Amino acid sequence: MNITTIIELKNDEVEEMAGAKLVFAKEQMDDHIVETCVECFKYTSDGQCIETEVAMEKVFNHLQEKGIIPLHIKDFSFEMPSCEKVKKNSDMEDIPQNVILSFMY
């Protein structure tokens, strides 16, 4: 039997644990749909981008150090904010706000 645990984190929590800010890419699909996804994480100190996988490994390790994820867990998966959005207003920022991290016992 496998037990899957899902941890939902807000963007700002992930940024704090990773030590870097989420960088979003937006693509206009048509007049009413905008696709938003995470492009990379960027360090505020030097502006260098790091791959999403590297940043999420830092988040995973941080959660293990805090005892939220057991130390014997080695594999995990994650889902970054990415979705198509119906465009409500051209001035409106409509960025997804949650990252999902999961692992199995």
GROMACS elastic network, one bead per residue, 0.5 to 0.9 nm:
[ bonds ]
;  ai    aj funct       b0    kb
    1   105     6  0.86620   500
    2   104     6  0.62712   500
    2   105     6  0.58352   500
    3   103     6  0.83395   500
    3   104     6  0.53949   500
    3   105     6  0.51916   500
    4   102     6  0.68186   500
    4   103     6  0.56924   500
    4   105     6  0.64832   500
    5   101     6  0.83878   500
    5   102     6  0.54707   500
    5   103     6  0.54882   500
    5   104     6  0.61658   500
    5   105     6  0.79385   500
    6   100     6  0.67698   500
    6   101     6  0.58583   500
    6   103     6  0.68272   500
    6   104     6  0.89354   500
    7    99     6  0.83030   500
    7   100     6  0.58167   500
    7   101     6  0.51628   500
    7   102     6  0.60359   500
    7   103     6  0.87566   500
    8    98     6  0.64600   500
    8    99     6  0.58432   500
    8   101     6  0.64312   500
    8   102     6  0.85937   500
    9    12     6  0.81993   500
    9    13     6  0.61660   500
    9    14     6  0.64415   500
    9    97     6  0.84251   500
    9    98     6  0.55136   500
    9    99     6  0.51682   500
    9   100     6  0.63048   500
    9   101     6  0.77571   500
   10    13     6  0.52791   500
   10    14     6  0.64586   500
   10    15     6  0.87475   500
   10    97     6  0.56954   500
   10    99     6  0.62158   500
   10   100     6  0.88497   500
   11    14     6  0.51824   500
   11    15     6  0.61560   500
   11    16     6  0.86520   500
   11    21     6  0.87203   500
   11    22     6  0.75843   500
   11    81     6  0.87195   500
   11    96     6  0.84012   500
   11    97     6  0.53885   500
   11    98     6  0.55691   500
   11    99     6  0.64816   500
   12    16     6  0.61184   500
   12    17     6  0.86738   500
   12    21     6  0.81520   500
   12    22     6  0.87207   500
   12    97     6  0.83969   500
   12    98     6  0.89903   500
   13    16     6  0.51665   500
   13    17     6  0.63033   500
   13    18     6  0.85778   500
   14    17     6  0.52111   500
   14    18     6  0.59718   500
   14    19     6  0.82907   500
   14    20     6  0.84957   500
   14    21     6  0.85036   500
   14    22     6  0.85637   500
   14    55     6  0.86702   500
   14    56     6  0.80277   500
   14    59     6  0.65801   500
   14    98     6  0.88620   500
   14    99     6  0.75095   500
   15    18     6  0.51241   500
   15    19     6  0.57250   500
   15    20     6  0.52332   500
   15    21     6  0.51800   500
   15    22     6  0.66266   500
   15    41     6  0.81415   500
   15    55     6  0.86621   500
   15    59     6  0.86448   500
   16    19     6  0.51598   500
   16    20     6  0.68941   500
   16    21     6  0.80469   500
   16    59     6  0.87668   500
   17    20     6  0.80454   500
   17    55     6  0.85592   500
   17    56     6  0.88319   500
   17    58     6  0.69266   500
   17    59     6  0.52861   500
   17    60     6  0.88100   500
   17    62     6  0.65227   500
   17    63     6  0.84954   500
   18    21     6  0.80029   500
   18    41     6  0.83309   500
   18    54     6  0.87339   500
   18    55     6  0.52730   500
   18    56     6  0.69049   500
   18    57     6  0.83213   500
   18    58     6  0.54778   500
   18    59     6  0.54796   500
   18    62     6  0.83771   500
   19    41     6  0.88538   500
   19    42     6  0.86577   500
   19    43     6  0.67620   500
   19    44     6  0.83380   500
   19    55     6  0.81142   500
   19    58     6  0.85293   500
   20    41     6  0.55839   500
   20    42     6  0.51316   500
   20    44     6  0.63655   500
   20    45     6  0.88073   500
   20    49     6  0.85110   500
   20    50     6  0.84657   500
   20    55     6  0.77550   500
   21    40     6  0.84301   500
   21    41     6  0.52398   500
   21    42     6  0.51284   500
   21    43     6  0.63344   500
   21    44     6  0.70294   500
   22    38     6  0.65918   500
   22    39     6  0.76947   500
   22    40     6  0.62261   500
   22    42     6  0.64692   500
   22    52     6  0.88375   500
   23    37     6  0.85079   500
   23    38     6  0.58033   500
   23    39     6  0.55656   500
   23    40     6  0.53726   500
   23    41     6  0.56139   500
   23    42     6  0.66401   500
   23    49     6  0.86644   500
   24    36     6  0.65651   500
   24    37     6  0.55106   500
   24    39     6  0.53911   500
   24    40     6  0.74122   500
   24    41     6  0.88722   500
   24    95     6  0.81822   500
   25    35     6  0.81541   500
   25    36     6  0.57882   500
   25    37     6  0.55108   500
   25    38     6  0.61498   500
   25    39     6  0.56975   500
   25    40     6  0.89637   500
   26    34     6  0.65765   500
   26    35     6  0.55908   500
   26    37     6  0.66615   500
   26    38     6  0.89023   500
   27    33     6  0.87087   500
   27    34     6  0.56840   500
   27    35     6  0.51526   500
   27    36     6  0.66068   500
   27    37     6  0.87755   500
   28    31     6  0.72611   500
   28    32     6  0.81557   500
   28    33     6  0.63117   500
   28    35     6  0.63812   500
   28    36     6  0.88966   500
   29    32     6  0.76164   500
   29    33     6  0.53335   500
   29    34     6  0.55028   500
   29    35     6  0.66290   500
   29    84     6  0.83847   500
   30    33     6  0.53974   500
   30    34     6  0.72225   500
   31    34     6  0.82047   500
   31    87     6  0.76993   500
   32    85     6  0.80922   500
   32    86     6  0.54372   500
   32    88     6  0.76123   500
   33    84     6  0.62824   500
   33    85     6  0.53828   500
   33    87     6  0.53285   500
   33    88     6  0.89881   500
   34    83     6  0.84078   500
   34    84     6  0.56668   500
   34    85     6  0.52415   500
   34    86     6  0.64588   500
   34    87     6  0.62270   500
   35    82     6  0.72229   500
   35    83     6  0.57181   500
   35    85     6  0.60880   500
   35    86     6  0.88206   500
   36    81     6  0.76145   500
   36    82     6  0.54892   500
   36    83     6  0.58492   500
   36    84     6  0.65023   500
   36    85     6  0.75693   500
   36    94     6  0.85772   500
   36    95     6  0.68293   500
   36    96     6  0.78454   500
   37    80     6  0.74491   500
   37    81     6  0.58206   500
   37    83     6  0.67901   500
   37    84     6  0.89057   500
   37    95     6  0.84708   500
   37    96     6  0.84255   500
   38    41     6  0.80036   500
   38    52     6  0.79808   500
   38    80     6  0.66279   500
   38    81     6  0.64443   500
   38    82     6  0.68154   500
   39    51     6  0.82936   500
   39    52     6  0.76407   500
   40    49     6  0.61405   500
   40    50     6  0.60623   500
   40    51     6  0.54247   500
   40    52     6  0.52877   500
   40    53     6  0.89960   500
   40    55     6  0.85985   500
   41    48     6  0.83140   500
   41    49     6  0.54297   500
   41    50     6  0.53559   500
   41    51     6  0.65075   500
   41    52     6  0.62133   500
   41    55     6  0.68618   500
   42    45     6  0.88102   500
   42    46     6  0.83556   500
   42    47     6  0.56798   500
   42    48     6  0.54783   500
   42    50     6  0.62081   500
   42    51     6  0.89137   500
   43    46     6  0.59285   500
   43    47     6  0.50648   500
   43    48     6  0.54936   500
   43    49     6  0.64095   500
   43    50     6  0.77833   500
   44    47     6  0.53185   500
   44    48     6  0.78358   500
   45    48     6  0.81355   500
   46    49     6  0.89650   500
   50    53     6  0.83660   500
   50    54     6  0.66609   500
   50    55     6  0.68282   500
   51    54     6  0.53804   500
   51    55     6  0.64946   500
   51    56     6  0.87698   500
   52    55     6  0.51616   500
   52    56     6  0.61086   500
   52    57     6  0.85665   500
   52    80     6  0.87966   500
   53    56     6  0.51736   500
   53    57     6  0.61424   500
   53    58     6  0.87655   500
   53    78     6  0.89298   500
   54    57     6  0.51365   500
   54    58     6  0.65400   500
   54    59     6  0.89286   500
   55    58     6  0.51580   500
   55    59     6  0.64951   500
   55    60     6  0.88057   500
   56    60     6  0.60818   500
   56    61     6  0.85092   500
   56    78     6  0.77239   500
   56   101     6  0.86245   500
   57    61     6  0.61169   500
   57    62     6  0.85091   500
   57    76     6  0.89535   500
   58    61     6  0.51125   500
   58    62     6  0.60721   500
   58    63     6  0.86378   500
   59    62     6  0.50529   500
   59    63     6  0.62357   500
   59    64     6  0.86709   500
   60    63     6  0.52093   500
   60    64     6  0.63177   500
   60    65     6  0.87632   500
   60    69     6  0.78203   500
   60    76     6  0.79639   500
   60   101     6  0.81825   500
   61    64     6  0.50244   500
   61    65     6  0.62004   500
   61    66     6  0.86895   500
   61    69     6  0.85770   500
   62    65     6  0.50697   500
   62    66     6  0.63187   500
   62    67     6  0.87371   500
   62    68     6  0.88461   500
   63    66     6  0.50998   500
   63    67     6  0.63179   500
   63    68     6  0.52767   500
   63    69     6  0.57171   500
   63    70     6  0.87290   500
   64    67     6  0.50091   500
   64    68     6  0.57353   500
   64    70     6  0.60116   500
   64    71     6  0.58948   500
   64    73     6  0.86546   500
   65    68     6  0.76655   500
   65    69     6  0.80052   500
   65    70     6  0.88249   500
   65    71     6  0.80441   500
   66    69     6  0.77196   500
   67    70     6  0.61343   500
   67    71     6  0.76862   500
   69    72     6  0.85491   500
   69    73     6  0.71368   500
   69   103     6  0.85934   500
   70    73     6  0.57747   500
   71    74     6  0.75989   500
   73    76     6  0.78813   500
   73   103     6  0.75143   500
   73   104     6  0.76884   500
   73   105     6  0.71783   500
   74   103     6  0.85934   500
   75   103     6  0.65255   500
   75   104     6  0.78265   500
   76   101     6  0.70709   500
   76   102     6  0.56893   500
   76   104     6  0.74260   500
   77   100     6  0.83416   500
   77   101     6  0.58331   500
   77   102     6  0.53781   500
   77   103     6  0.64229   500
   78    99     6  0.72197   500
   78   100     6  0.54369   500
   78   102     6  0.61419   500
   78   103     6  0.88134   500
   79    82     6  0.82621   500
   79    98     6  0.88637   500
   79    99     6  0.59070   500
   79   100     6  0.50278   500
   79   101     6  0.65061   500
   79   102     6  0.86156   500
   80    96     6  0.89101   500
   80    98     6  0.74195   500
   80    99     6  0.50615   500
   80   100     6  0.66802   500
   80   101     6  0.87442   500
   81    95     6  0.78886   500
   81    96     6  0.53195   500
   81    97     6  0.67738   500
   81    98     6  0.62020   500
   81    99     6  0.60392   500
   81   100     6  0.84733   500
   82    95     6  0.87060   500
   82    96     6  0.70145   500
   83    96     6  0.77447   500
   85    88     6  0.85846   500
   85    94     6  0.78039   500
   85    95     6  0.89264   500
   87    90     6  0.69811   500
   87    92     6  0.83830   500
   87    94     6  0.84917   500
   88    91     6  0.87847   500
   88    92     6  0.72316   500
   88    94     6  0.88385   500
   89    92     6  0.53421   500
   89    93     6  0.86507   500
   90    93     6  0.82788   500
   96    99     6  0.86987   500
